[in-house]
Amino acid sequence: MSKEKKWEKILSDTYVSTNLSLSEEEATAKLIEAQFAIKQINQEKEDDTQLSSAREIVKELGAGYSAASKHEKAKVEFLLEIIEGRRYAKAGVK
């Protein structure tokens, strides 16, 4: 059994059956329309001040967690280097 395609999960059966018999030219025209719609949606998303404000709030709220996580990851990296260096020293490798 083949894996379900992403569009099969998203598009309605009506859309698929209506557009299944499109000619190549018609499909190309619809493809261009969809690409323009994507650009427009992305531009609207970028211009949405409320969404931008919400992103900024999330960024500010998460900053402490990010900094703490980076600090702990640096500790792990440092301690692993110490452990690794001692293993080499015990084995007589420098």
Helices and strands as residue ranges (DSSP letters): H 6-10, H 13-19, H 24-47, H 49-91
